[in-house]
Amino acid sequence: MFVEQFRVPMDANSIEMPAGLVGDTDANDTLEDAARRELLEETGWLASDVKVLMVGPTSSGMSNEVIAFVRARGLTRVHAGGGDETENITVHEVPVADAPRWLAAKMAEGYAMDAKLWAGLWLINRDPDGSPA
């Protein structure tokens, strides 16, 4: 599942994994809480199981920003998604087997893409050490 939204710094629509900030609405937020909340808010899918796979820097030479890859399972459709009142998100439900080809087509159309999308696809069925999930 991917989300699309206009990103001002890129001056382009961007295809992304559902994502958000930890602790922006609740100081006691955990990575799992934030992942579950953002997935529901942005895509309309509620996860019964959320597992943090890894946490690491996005650009260690330029920023202290870190990201977490989180696997969500046990999904139930609750609503259409689209984000909160400050967002205009389009949800793309793409079968995993078709995702690399779909992403490549969107990139060819001029969408901004983060290389982490491919890392996220790899982690769907594998743990970070390469073992089956």
N, C-alpha and C positions, 0 to 999 in steps of 0.2 A: 504494500500500500504506500503510495506516494502522495505528497501534497504539493500543490502549485500555488505560488503567490508572487506578486510583484515585489521586488526588493530594490529600494531606492539606491543603495550604494552600487548596485550592478546596473541600474537603469534597465532592468529586464525581468521577465518572469523567470522564476527559479523553480526547479523540481527538487524536492527535498524529502527526507524522511521526516515523519512527525517529530517535533522537537519543542523544547521550551526551557525555561529557567527553573532552577531549583531554589526554593526559598523566596521567590518573588511575591507570593501571596500568603505564605505561612512559614514562619521562622523555624518550625519543627519539621519542615518538609524533608523527606528522604528522596534519594534518586528514584526509588520504586514508586513513591507517591507521585512525584512529578511526572514520571513516564506514563503512569496510568491516567493521570489527569489530562495531560497533553494529548495522548492518543484519543481519548474520548472527546475532548474539546475540538480537536482538529479534524478527526475522521469519523466520529460518531460510533466508534467501536470500543466496547468495554472489555478489558482483559481481566481474567480471573487469576492468571499467573504472570508475574513480571520478574525477570531475573537480570541483574546487572552482570554483563559479561566482561567488560573492561572499561577502565577510565584512563584517559591520557591527554596530553597536550595537543592542541590543534596546530600551533605554530610556535614551538618552544623558543625560537630565536627572536620572536617579535611580541609575544603576549603570554600572560599567565593563564589564559583561557584553557579550560579542559572540557572534554566531552566524554559522555558515557554511552557505550553501546549497550542497549537493553533489549532483551528478547521478550516479547509479549505473546502469550498463548491463551487458549480458552476464550476466544473472542466471541462476543455477542453484540449484534447490531442494536444500538439504542436510538440513534437519530442519524440525520444525514451528514453531520459534521459541518465544517466550514469555518471553525474558529470562533473567537469571541467578537464583541462589537467593534473591536479595533482591527479585525483581520478580514480579509476577503479570500478565503482559501477554497480552492477546487480540489476535491479528493479524486485520486486516480486509483482504482482497484485493478491491479495488473497481476495476472498469475505469475508466480515466481519463475516458472520456466520461460516465460516471455519477457521478463523484466529487462535483461541486458539488451535485447534487441529493441524493446520499446524505448529504453533510455537513450540508446544510440540514435534512434530516429528523432527523439525530442532534441537531442544535442545538435543534430544536423539542421533542425528547424530554428536554431538560435537560442534555445533555452539555456540559462546558466545552470551548470551542474557542478556539484562537489564530488570529488573523487571518493569521498567517504560513502557515497551511495553503493559503490561496488563492494567496499568492505562490509557494509551492512548486509548486502545480499549473501556474501560468503558466510557471514555469521548466523544466518537464519537456521541452518541445519548443522552447524559446527560450533564447537567451543573454540575459544581463541587458540588453544594448542593443536587444533586440527581434528580432534576426536569428534565422533558423531555426537550431536546434541541429544 
